[in-house]
């Protein structure tokens, strides 16, 4: 029997337990004991001391494209492994590799690579796949390659279904394009989570999509119809519909902090998912890079298309996104942490297994310091990342 204890300031869904004990057995959380209950701990135990550090559920990122020069569209499990290493260093214990708008052949190859990676023990678990397109709006394509933007082709869907079988799938589409709206019930029936994004949908068009079964909004405010007081568009619909989960990129570049506060005020922490939308350039030096058949320029915390200057994605670390939201909102730590853990897990139907420190769940744990930098990361109770200088 493998049993250990992590001690520190435990971030639970609704409170913080200072100097608490997280008891782990065979890769799962067995019990949570407050500091005063230390004398009741079973023996023998390996106690890993993280006094004065935050001990929180491993972060969950349902939208990221790559890291350290590798991306999902490489179509190689090796690239997913490299991405997982980077995620572990950010306190992320589970993620959805995210594709770009591309050819059907390229998408199928990426899916096979992600499927292969799900069978491996990685420092951050591959939880599923996010297909960001190709069924999006030309007008709101953002940094997606326009030559591959298209409406849903039923033949492609029939090819994708068996390829994605057994793999949690999140798909971003624009409901107003062609007959895309009519396919949403079929995709939901297949077990996919349907997200609106890169869309020029009106308020009414978006509402119809949500009523048809879509329940997610991809990087809200970015690559959406403008938010107007007489035609609030899809943004207004996403904020209005209670069941919809919304993604936010909290890097201080994609969205003004006031709109972060607006979304959280409207949706609440149970419906906001903090994401990175990070590209393969995260972790690389400033420069010009090839990306999805296009060229992007990385300078500081911004990465843009070389030809148009359009934002292409981010180089955000999710733990730093959590810190930003704490700074911008003044909300309590458990509430902000929930937006990067339990809420994204719930948005893709994984909340029974991950996303919070609760008995029975996987012992996926992030240890962060007072500045929310990663000290250590555990997946199923095993340490997979340790910051230099951490000897525990």
JOUR-V976749 format. One record per residue. N is the residue number from 0. RES is the residue in three letters. OMEGA is omega in radians with two decimals (none if undefined). BURIAL is 1 if it has 24 or more other C-alpha atoms within 12 Angstrom, else 0. D_CENTER is the distance of its C-alpha to the mean C-alpha in Angstrom with 1 decimal. Layout:
n->N res->RES omega->OMEGA burial->BURIAL d_center->D_CENTER
n->N res->RES omega->OMEGA burial->BURIAL d_center->D_CENTER
This chain:
n->0 res->UNK omega->3.12 burial->0 d_center->32.6
n->1 res->UNK omega->-3.10 burial->0 d_center->29.8
n->2 res->UNK omega->3.10 burial->1 d_center->29.6
n->3 res->UNK omega->3.12 burial->1 d_center->28.4
n->4 res->UNK omega->2.99 burial->1 d_center->27.5
n->5 res->UNK omega->-3.12 burial->1 d_center->25.1
n->6 res->UNK omega->3.11 burial->1 d_center->26.8
n->7 res->UNK omega->3.10 burial->1 d_center->25.4
n->8 res->UNK omega->-3.02 burial->1 d_center->24.1
n->9 res->UNK omega->3.10 burial->1 d_center->22.0
n->10 res->UNK omega->3.12 burial->1 d_center->19.2
n->11 res->UNK omega->-3.09 burial->1 d_center->19.5
n->12 res->UNK omega->-3.04 burial->1 d_center->18.1
n->13 res->UNK omega->-3.10 burial->0 d_center->21.2
n->14 res->UNK omega->3.06 burial->0 d_center->22.9
n->15 res->UNK omega->3.06 burial->1 d_center->23.4
n->16 res->UNK omega->-3.11 burial->1 d_center->25.9
n->17 res->UNK omega->-3.12 burial->1 d_center->27.6
n->18 res->UNK omega->3.13 burial->1 d_center->28.9
n->19 res->UNK omega->-3.12 burial->1 d_center->27.5
n->20 res->UNK omega->3.08 burial->1 d_center->27.5
n->21 res->UNK omega->-3.08 burial->1 d_center->24.7
n->22 res->UNK omega->-3.05 burial->1 d_center->26.6
n->23 res->UNK omega->3.11 burial->1 d_center->25.0
n->24 res->UNK omega->3.12 burial->1 d_center->26.9
n->25 res->UNK omega->3.03 burial->0 d_center->26.2
n->26 res->UNK omega->3.13 burial->1 d_center->22.5
n->27 res->UNK omega->3.10 burial->1 d_center->22.0
n->28 res->UNK omega->-3.13 burial->1 d_center->22.5
n->29 res->UNK omega->-3.04 burial->1 d_center->26.1
n->30 res->UNK omega->3.03 burial->1 d_center->26.9
n->31 res->UNK omega->-3.08 burial->1 d_center->26.3
n->32 res->UNK omega->3.09 burial->1 d_center->29.4
n->33 res->UNK omega->-3.09 burial->1 d_center->30.3
n->34 res->UNK omega->-3.11 burial->0 d_center->32.1
n->35 res->UNK omega->-3.11 burial->0 d_center->35.4
n->36 res->UNK omega->-3.07 burial->0 d_center->35.0
n->37 res->UNK omega->-3.12 burial->0 d_center->34.9
n->38 res->UNK omega->-3.13 burial->0 d_center->38.4
n->39 res->UNK omega->-3.08 burial->0 d_center->37.2
n->40 res->UNK omega->3.11 burial->1 d_center->34.9
n->41 res->UNK omega->3.11 burial->0 d_center->36.0
n->42 res->UNK omega->-0.16 burial->0 d_center->37.5
n->43 res->UNK omega->-3.11 burial->0 d_center->37.0
n->44 res->UNK omega->2.95 burial->0 d_center->33.6
n->45 res->UNK omega->-3.13 burial->0 d_center->31.7
n->46 res->UNK omega->3.12 burial->0 d_center->30.6
n->47 res->UNK omega->-2.99 burial->1 d_center->28.0
n->48 res->UNK omega->3.03 burial->1 d_center->28.6
n->49 res->UNK omega->-3.14 burial->1 d_center->26.0
n->50 res->UNK omega->3.12 burial->1 d_center->28.2
n->51 res->UNK omega->3.05 burial->0 d_center->27.0
n->52 res->UNK omega->3.05 burial->1 d_center->23.4
n->53 res->UNK omega->3.05 burial->1 d_center->20.4
n->54 res->UNK omega->-2.99 burial->1 d_center->19.5
n->55 res->UNK omega->3.05 burial->1 d_center->16.3
n->56 res->UNK omega->3.07 burial->1 d_center->13.9
n->57 res->UNK omega->-3.13 burial->1 d_center->11.6
n->58 res->UNK omega->-3.10 burial->1 d_center->8.3
n->59 res->UNK omega->-3.13 burial->1 d_center->5.2
n->60 res->UNK omega->-3.10 burial->1 d_center->2.0
n->61 res->UNK omega->-3.12 burial->1 d_center->2.6
n->62 res->UNK omega->3.00 burial->1 d_center->4.3
n->63 res->UNK omega->-3.03 burial->1 d_center->6.6
n->64 res->UNK omega->-3.07 burial->1 d_center->10.2
n->65 res->UNK omega->3.11 burial->1 d_center->12.0
n->66 res->UNK omega->3.02 burial->1 d_center->13.7
n->67 res->UNK omega->3.08 burial->1 d_center->17.4
n->68 res->UNK omega->-3.13 burial->1 d_center->18.9
n->69 res->UNK omega->3.13 burial->1 d_center->17.2
n->70 res->UNK omega->-3.11 burial->1 d_center->14.9
n->71 res->UNK omega->-3.09 burial->1 d_center->14.1
n->72 res->UNK omega->3.00 burial->1 d_center->17.1
n->73 res->UNK omega->-3.14 burial->1 d_center->19.4
n->74 res->UNK omega->-3.11 burial->1 d_center->19.7
n->75 res->UNK omega->3.09 burial->1 d_center->20.3
n->76 res->UNK omega->3.11 burial->1 d_center->19.0
n->77 res->UNK omega->3.13 burial->1 d_center->20.2
n->78 res->UNK omega->3.12 burial->1 d_center->17.6
n->79 res->UNK omega->3.11 burial->1 d_center->14.8
n->80 res->UNK omega->-3.14 burial->1 d_center->16.6
n->81 res->UNK omega->3.07 burial->1 d_center->16.7
n->82 res->UNK omega->-3.12 burial->1 d_center->13.0
n->83 res->UNK omega->3.11 burial->1 d_center->12.7
n->84 res->UNK omega->3.13 burial->1 d_center->15.4
n->85 res->UNK omega->-3.12 burial->1 d_center->13.7
n->86 res->UNK omega->3.13 burial->1 d_center->10.6
n->87 res->UNK omega->3.14 burial->1 d_center->13.2
n->88 res->UNK omega->3.10 burial->1 d_center->15.0
n->89 res->UNK omega->-3.09 burial->1 d_center->12.1
n->90 res->UNK omega->3.14 burial->1 d_center->12.2
n->91 res->UNK omega->-3.11 burial->1 d_center->9.0
n->92 res->UNK omega->3.10 burial->1 d_center->10.5
n->93 res->UNK omega->-3.08 burial->1 d_center->8.2
n->94 res->UNK omega->3.07 burial->1 d_center->5.9
n->95 res->UNK omega->3.01 burial->1 d_center->6.5
n->96 res->UNK omega->-3.00 burial->1 d_center->8.9
n->97 res->UNK omega->-3.13 burial->1 d_center->9.4
n->98 res->UNK omega->3.02 burial->1 d_center->13.1
n->99 res->UNK omega->2.99 burial->1 d_center->15.3
n->100 res->UNK omega->-3.08 burial->1 d_center->18.2
n->101 res->UNK omega->3.12 burial->1 d_center->20.9
n->102 res->UNK omega->3.11 burial->1 d_center->23.8
n->103 res->UNK omega->-3.14 burial->1 d_center->23.7
n->104 res->UNK omega->-3.13 burial->0 d_center->24.9
n->105 res->UNK omega->3.13 burial->1 d_center->22.1
n->106 res->UNK omega->3.13 burial->1 d_center->19.4
n->107 res->UNK omega->3.11 burial->1 d_center->21.3
n->108 res->UNK omega->3.11 burial->1 d_center->21.6
n->109 res->UNK omega->3.12 burial->1 d_center->17.8
n->110 res->UNK omega->-3.14 burial->1 d_center->17.4
n->111 res->UNK omega->3.12 burial->1 d_center->20.1
n->112 res->UNK omega->3.12 burial->1 d_center->18.6
n->113 res->UNK omega->3.12 burial->1 d_center->15.3
n->114 res->UNK omega->3.12 burial->1 d_center->17.6
n->115 res->UNK omega->-3.10 burial->1 d_center->19.7
n->116 res->UNK omega->3.13 burial->1 d_center->17.0
n->117 res->UNK omega->-3.12 burial->1 d_center->16.1
n->118 res->UNK omega->-3.07 burial->0 d_center->19.7
n->119 res->UNK omega->3.03 burial->0 d_center->19.6
n->120 res->UNK omega->-3.07 burial->0 d_center->19.2
n->121 res->UNK omega->3.13 burial->1 d_center->16.7
n->122 res->UNK omega->2.95 burial->1 d_center->15.8
n->123 res->UNK omega->-3.00 burial->1 d_center->12.2
n->124 res->UNK omega->3.02 burial->1 d_center->12.0
n->125 res->UNK omega->-3.01 burial->1 d_center->11.1
n->126 res->UNK omega->-3.08 burial->1 d_center->10.1
n->127 res->UNK omega->3.14 burial->1 d_center->10.6
n->128 res->UNK omega->3.08 burial->1 d_center->10.4
n->129 res->UNK omega->3.06 burial->1 d_center->9.4
n->130 res->UNK omega->3.13 burial->1 d_center->12.7
n->131 res->UNK omega->-3.02 burial->1 d_center->12.6
n->132 res->UNK omega->0.24 burial->1 d_center->16.3
n->133 res->UNK omega->-2.97 burial->1 d_center->19.1
n->134 res->UNK omega->-3.02 burial->1 d_center->20.4
n->135 res->UNK omega->-3.08 burial->1 d_center->19.9
n->136 res->UNK omega->3.05 burial->1 d_center->22.4
n->137 res->UNK omega->-3.09 burial->1 d_center->24.5
n->138 res->UNK omega->-3.09 burial->1 d_center->25.0
n->139 res->UNK omega->-3.08 burial->1 d_center->21.4
n->140 res->UNK omega->-3.11 burial->1 d_center->20.3
n->141 res->UNK omega->-3.11 burial->1 d_center->19.3
n->142 res->UNK omega->3.12 burial->1 d_center->19.0
n->143 res->UNK omega->-3.12 burial->1 d_center->18.9
n->144 res->UNK omega->-3.05 burial->1 d_center->22.2
n->145 res->UNK omega->-3.09 burial->1 d_center->24.6
n->146 res->UNK omega->-3.13 burial->0 d_center->26.7
n->147 res->UNK omega->3.12 burial->1 d_center->24.1
n->148 res->UNK omega->-3.09 burial->1 d_center->23.1
n->149 res->UNK omega->3.06 burial->1 d_center->24.8
n->150 res->UNK omega->-3.11 burial->1 d_center->25.1
n->151 res->UNK omega->3.04 burial->1 d_center->24.4
n->152 res->UNK omega->-3.08 burial->0 d_center->27.0
n->153 res->UNK omega->3.11 burial->0 d_center->27.9
n->154 res->UNK omega->3.10 burial->0 d_center->28.9
n->155 res->UNK omega->3.13 burial->0 d_center->25.6
n->156 res->UNK omega->3.13 burial->1 d_center->23.9
n->157 res->UNK omega->3.05 burial->0 d_center->26.5
n->158 res->UNK omega->-3.09 burial->0 d_center->25.7
n->159 res->UNK omega->-3.06 burial->1 d_center->21.9
n->160 res->UNK omega->3.13 burial->1 d_center->22.4
n->161 res->UNK omega->3.12 burial->0 d_center->24.1
n->162 res->UNK omega->-3.08 burial->1 d_center->21.9
n->163 res->UNK omega->-3.10 burial->1 d_center->18.8
n->164 res->UNK omega->-3.14 burial->0 d_center->20.8
n->165 res->UNK omega->-3.10 burial->0 d_center->19.3
n->166 res->UNK omega->3.06 burial->1 d_center->15.8
n->167 res->UNK omega->-3.02 burial->1 d_center->13.1
n->168 res->UNK omega->3.01 burial->1 d_center->12.7
n->169 res->UNK omega->-3.12 burial->1 d_center->10.8
n->170 res->UNK omega->3.09 burial->1 d_center->13.1
n->171 res->UNK omega->3.12 burial->1 d_center->13.5
n->172 res->UNK omega->3.06 burial->1 d_center->17.2
n->173 res->UNK omega->-3.02 burial->1 d_center->19.8
n->174 res->UNK omega->-3.08 burial->1 d_center->22.1
n->175 res->UNK omega->-3.08 burial->1 d_center->25.1
n->176 res->UNK omega->3.09 burial->1 d_center->25.5
n->177 res->UNK omega->3.13 burial->0 d_center->28.3
n->178 res->UNK omega->-3.07 burial->0 d_center->28.0
n->179 res->UNK omega->-3.11 burial->1 d_center->24.3
n->180 res->UNK omega->-3.06 burial->1 d_center->24.5
n->181 res->UNK omega->-3.11 burial->1 d_center->26.9
n->182 res->UNK omega->-3.06 burial->1 d_center->24.6
n->183 res->UNK omega->3.13 burial->1 d_center->21.8
n->184 res->UNK omega->3.13 burial->0 d_center->23.7
n->185 res->UNK omega->3.14 burial->0 d_center->24.2
n->186 res->UNK omega->3.11 burial->1 d_center->20.5
n->187 res->UNK omega->3.12 burial->1 d_center->19.7
n->188 res->UNK omega->3.10 burial->0 d_center->22.8
n->189 res->UNK omega->3.12 burial->1 d_center->21.4
n->190 res->UNK omega->-3.13 burial->0 d_center->18.5
n->191 res->UNK omega->2.97 burial->1 d_center->15.9
n->192 res->UNK omega->-3.07 burial->1 d_center->13.5
n->193 res->UNK omega->-3.13 burial->1 d_center->14.8
n->194 res->UNK omega->3.01 burial->1 d_center->13.1
n->195 res->UNK omega->3.13 burial->1 d_center->15.4
n->196 res->UNK omega->-3.04 burial->1 d_center->14.9
n->197 res->UNK omega->-2.96 burial->1 d_center->17.2
n->198 res->UNK omega->3.04 burial->1 d_center->19.8
n->199 res->UNK omega->-3.08 burial->1 d_center->23.2
n->200 res->UNK omega->2.97 burial->1 d_center->23.6
n->201 res->UNK omega->3.08 burial->1 d_center->26.0
n->202 res->UNK omega->-3.09 burial->1 d_center->25.4
n->203 res->UNK omega->3.13 burial->0 d_center->27.5
n->204 res->UNK omega->3.13 burial->1 d_center->25.8
n->205 res->UNK omega->3.11 burial->1 d_center->22.3
n->206 res->UNK omega->3.11 burial->1 d_center->23.9
n->207 res->UNK omega->3.13 burial->1 d_center->25.4
n->208 res->UNK omega->3.12 burial->1 d_center->22.1
n->209 res->UNK omega->3.09 burial->1 d_center->20.6
n->210 res->UNK omega->3.13 burial->1 d_center->23.9
n->211 res->UNK omega->3.07 burial->1 d_center->23.7
n->212 res->UNK omega->3.05 burial->1 d_center->20.5
n->213 res->UNK omega->-3.12 burial->1 d_center->17.5
n->214 res->UNK omega->-3.02 burial->1 d_center->15.4
n->215 res->UNK omega->3.11 burial->1 d_center->12.3
n->216 res->UNK omega->-3.06 burial->1 d_center->12.4
n->217 res->UNK omega->-3.07 burial->1 d_center->10.5
n->218 res->UNK omega->-3.11 burial->1 d_center->10.4
n->219 res->UNK omega->-3.12 burial->1 d_center->13.4
n->220 res->UNK omega->3.14 burial->1 d_center->16.5
n->221 res->UNK omega->-3.13 burial->1 d_center->15.8
n->222 res->UNK omega->3.05 burial->1 d_center->17.7
n->223 res->UNK omega->2.98 burial->1 d_center->19.1
n->224 res->UNK omega->-3.12 burial->1 d_center->22.8
n->225 res->UNK omega->-3.14 burial->1 d_center->24.1
n->226 res->UNK omega->-3.04 burial->1 d_center->24.1
n->227 res->UNK omega->-3.05 burial->0 d_center->27.8
n->228 res->UNK omega->3.06 burial->0 d_center->29.9
n->229 res->UNK omega->3.05 burial->0 d_center->31.9
n->230 res->UNK omega->-3.06 burial->0 d_center->29.2
n->231 res->UNK omega->3.07 burial->1 d_center->25.8
n->232 res->UNK omega->-3.12 burial->1 d_center->24.2
n->233 res->UNK omega->3.11 burial->1 d_center->20.8
n->234 res->UNK omega->3.12 burial->1 d_center->19.5
n->235 res->UNK omega->3.13 burial->1 d_center->22.2
n->236 res->UNK omega->-3.14 burial->1 d_center->21.7
n->237 res->UNK omega->3.11 burial->1 d_center->18.0
n->238 res->UNK omega->-3.06 burial->1 d_center->19.1
n->239 res->UNK omega->-3.03 burial->1 d_center->22.2
n->240 res->UNK omega->-3.01 burial->1 d_center->20.9
n->241 res->UNK omega->-3.02 burial->0 d_center->20.1
n->242 res->UNK omega->-3.02 burial->1 d_center->18.1
n->243 res->UNK omega->3.01 burial->1 d_center->15.5
n->244 res->UNK omega->-3.13 burial->1 d_center->11.9
n->245 res->UNK omega->3.07 burial->1 d_center->11.1
n->246 res->UNK omega->3.06 burial->1 d_center->8.2
n->247 res->UNK omega->3.06 burial->1 d_center->9.7
n->248 res->UNK omega->-3.03 burial->1 d_center->9.8
n->249 res->UNK omega->3.14 burial->1 d_center->11.9
n->250 res->UNK omega->-3.11 burial->1 d_center->13.8
n->251 res->UNK omega->3.13 burial->1 d_center->17.1
n->252 res->UNK omega->-3.07 burial->1 d_center->17.6
n->253 res->UNK omega->-3.05 burial->1 d_center->15.7
n->254 res->UNK omega->3.04 burial->1 d_center->16.7
n->255 res->UNK omega->3.14 burial->0 d_center->19.6
n->256 res->UNK omega->3.13 burial->1 d_center->19.2
n->257 res->UNK omega->3.12 burial->0 d_center->21.4
n->258 res->UNK omega->2.98 burial->1 d_center->19.1
n->259 res->UNK omega->3.13 burial->1 d_center->16.3
n->260 res->UNK omega->3.13 burial->1 d_center->19.1
n->261 res->UNK omega->-3.10 burial->1 d_center->20.1
n->262 res->UNK omega->-3.12 burial->1 d_center->16.9
n->263 res->UNK omega->3.11 burial->1 d_center->16.6
n->264 res->UNK omega->-3.11 burial->0 d_center->20.4
n->265 res->UNK omega->-3.00 burial->1 d_center->20.2
n->266 res->UNK omega->-3.04 burial->1 d_center->17.4
n->267 res->UNK omega->-3.07 burial->1 d_center->17.3
n->268 res->UNK omega->3.11 burial->1 d_center->14.6
n->269 res->UNK omega->3.13 burial->1 d_center->14.5
n->270 res->UNK omega->3.10 burial->1 d_center->13.1
n->271 res->UNK omega->3.10 burial->1 d_center->10.9
n->272 res->UNK omega->3.03 burial->1 d_center->7.2
n->273 res->UNK omega->-3.13 burial->1 d_center->6.6
n->274 res->UNK omega->3.06 burial->1 d_center->4.5
n->275 res->UNK omega->-2.98 burial->1 d_center->6.7
n->276 res->UNK omega->-3.05 burial->1 d_center->7.8
n->277 res->UNK omega->3.14 burial->1 d_center->9.8
n->278 res->UNK omega->-3.11 burial->1 d_center->12.8
n->279 res->UNK omega->-3.13 burial->1 d_center->15.1
n->280 res->UNK omega->3.09 burial->1 d_center->17.2
n->281 res->UNK omega->-3.09 burial->1 d_center->15.1
n->282 res->UNK omega->3.13 burial->1 d_center->17.6
n->283 res->UNK omega->3.13 burial->1 d_center->20.5
n->284 res->UNK omega->3.07 burial->0 d_center->23.4
n->285 res->UNK omega->3.12 burial->0 d_center->24.2
n->286 res->UNK omega->3.12 burial->0 d_center->25.6
n->287 res->UNK omega->-3.06 burial->0 d_center->25.6
n->288 res->UNK omega->3.01 burial->1 d_center->23.5
n->289 res->UNK omega->-3.09 burial->0 d_center->23.5
n->290 res->UNK omega->3.07 burial->1 d_center->20.4
n->291 res->UNK omega->-3.12 burial->1 d_center->20.3
n->292 res->UNK omega->3.12 burial->0 d_center->24.1
n->293 res->UNK omega->3.06 burial->1 d_center->23.9
n->294 res->UNK omega->3.12 burial->1 d_center->24.4
n->295 res->UNK omega->3.12 burial->1 d_center->22.2
n->296 res->UNK omega->3.09 burial->1 d_center->23.4
n->297 res->UNK omega->3.08 burial->1 d_center->21.5
n->298 res->UNK omega->-3.10 burial->0 d_center->23.3
n->299 res->UNK omega->-3.12 burial->0 d_center->22.0
n->300 res->UNK omega->-3.13 burial->1 d_center->18.6
n->301 res->UNK omega->3.05 burial->1 d_center->19.1
n->302 res->UNK omega->-3.00 burial->1 d_center->18.8
n->303 res->UNK omega->3.03 burial->1 d_center->20.8
n->304 res->UNK omega->-3.09 burial->1 d_center->22.7
n->305 res->UNK omega->-3.02 burial->0 d_center->26.0
n->306 res->UNK omega->-3.03 burial->0 d_center->28.1
n->307 res->UNK omega->-3.08 burial->0 d_center->26.8
n->308 res->UNK omega->3.13 burial->0 d_center->24.9
n->309 res->UNK omega->3.06 burial->1 d_center->22.0
n->310 res->UNK omega->-3.07 burial->1 d_center->18.6
n->311 res->UNK omega->-3.06 burial->1 d_center->16.9
n->312 res->UNK omega->-3.11 burial->1 d_center->13.4
n->313 res->UNK omega->2.95 burial->1 d_center->12.7
n->314 res->UNK omega->-3.09 burial->1 d_center->13.5
n->315 res->UNK omega->2.91 burial->1 d_center->11.6
n->316 res->UNK omega->-2.99 burial->1 d_center->10.9
n->317 res->UNK omega->3.11 burial->1 d_center->8.3
n->318 res->UNK omega->3.11 burial->1 d_center->11.4
n->319 res->UNK omega->3.03 burial->1 d_center->13.4
n->320 res->UNK omega->3.08 burial->1 d_center->11.3
n->321 res->UNK omega->3.13 burial->1 d_center->12.2
n->322 res->UNK omega->3.12 burial->1 d_center->15.7
n->323 res->UNK omega->-3.10 burial->1 d_center->16.0
n->324 res->UNK omega->3.04 burial->1 d_center->15.3
n->325 res->UNK omega->-3.12 burial->1 d_center->17.8
n->326 res->UNK omega->-3.03 burial->0 d_center->20.2
n->327 res->UNK omega->-3.03 burial->1 d_center->19.9
n->328 res->UNK omega->-3.05 burial->1 d_center->20.2
n->329 res->UNK omega->3.12 burial->0 d_center->22.2
n->330 res->UNK omega->3.12 burial->0 d_center->20.4
n->331 res->UNK omega->-3.10 burial->0 d_center->20.8
n->332 res->UNK omega->-3.14 burial->1 d_center->18.5
n->333 res->UNK omega->-3.11 burial->1 d_center->17.7
n->334 res->UNK omega->-3.13 burial->1 d_center->16.6
n->335 res->UNK omega->3.11 burial->1 d_center->14.3
n->336 res->UNK omega->3.13 burial->1 d_center->12.8
n->337 res->UNK omega->-3.10 burial->1 d_center->12.3
n->338 res->UNK omega->3.11 burial->1 d_center->9.9
n->339 res->UNK omega->-3.10 burial->1 d_center->7.4
n->340 res->UNK omega->-3.03 burial->1 d_center->8.8
n->341 res->UNK omega->-3.11 burial->1 d_center->11.0
n->342 res->UNK omega->3.08 burial->1 d_center->9.9
n->343 res->UNK omega->3.08 burial->1 d_center->6.5
n->344 res->UNK omega->3.13 burial->1 d_center->8.7
n->345 res->UNK omega->-3.08 burial->1 d_center->11.4
n->346 res->UNK omega->3.14 burial->1 d_center->10.0
n->347 res->UNK omega->3.03 burial->1 d_center->10.1
n->348 res->UNK omega->-3.11 burial->1 d_center->13.2
n->349 res->UNK omega->-3.03 burial->1 d_center->12.4
n->350 res->UNK omega->3.12 burial->1 d_center->13.6
n->351 res->UNK omega->-3.07 burial->0 d_center->16.9
n->352 res->UNK omega->-3.00 burial->1 d_center->15.8
n->353 res->UNK omega->2.98 burial->1 d_center->13.0
n->354 res->UNK omega->3.13 burial->1 d_center->11.6
n->355 res->UNK omega->3.06 burial->1 d_center->15.0
n->356 res->UNK omega->-3.13 burial->1 d_center->18.1
n->357 res->UNK omega->3.14 burial->1 d_center->20.4
n->358 res->UNK omega->3.12 burial->1 d_center->23.2
n->359 res->UNK omega->-3.12 burial->1 d_center->22.5
n->360 res->UNK omega->3.07 burial->1 d_center->18.8
n->361 res->UNK omega->3.12 burial->1 d_center->17.7
n->362 res->UNK omega->3.04 burial->1 d_center->18.5
n->363 res->UNK omega->-2.91 burial->1 d_center->15.2
n->364 res->UNK omega->3.04 burial->1 d_center->15.9
n->365 res->UNK omega->3.06 burial->1 d_center->15.2
n->366 res->UNK omega->-3.10 burial->1 d_center->18.3
n->367 res->UNK omega->3.11 burial->1 d_center->18.1
n->368 res->UNK omega->-3.07 burial->1 d_center->21.2
n->369 res->UNK omega->3.10 burial->0 d_center->22.5
n->370 res->UNK omega->3.14 burial->0 d_center->20.8
n->371 res->UNK omega->2.95 burial->1 d_center->17.4
n->372 res->UNK omega->-3.02 burial->1 d_center->17.8
n->373 res->UNK omega->3.07 burial->1 d_center->17.0
n->374 res->UNK omega->3.13 burial->1 d_center->20.2
n->375 res->UNK omega->3.12 burial->1 d_center->19.3
n->376 res->UNK omega->3.12 burial->1 d_center->16.7
n->377 res->UNK omega->3.03 burial->1 d_center->17.8
n->378 res->UNK omega->-3.09 burial->1 d_center->16.6
n->379 res->UNK omega->3.04 burial->1 d_center->18.9
n->380 res->UNK omega->-3.13 burial->1 d_center->21.2
n->381 res->UNK omega->-3.14 burial->1 d_center->21.8
n->382 res->UNK omega->-3.10 burial->1 d_center->21.2
n->383 res->UNK omega->3.10 burial->1 d_center->19.2
n->384 res->UNK omega->3.09 burial->1 d_center->19.0
n->385 res->UNK omega->3.10 burial->1 d_center->21.7
n->386 res->UNK omega->3.12 burial->0 d_center->22.3
n->387 res->UNK omega->-3.10 burial->0 d_center->25.7
n->388 res->UNK omega->3.10 burial->0 d_center->28.3
n->389 res->UNK omega->-3.07 burial->0 d_center->26.6
n->390 res->UNK omega->-3.06 burial->0 d_center->29.3
n->391 res->UNK omega->none burial->0 d_center->28.2
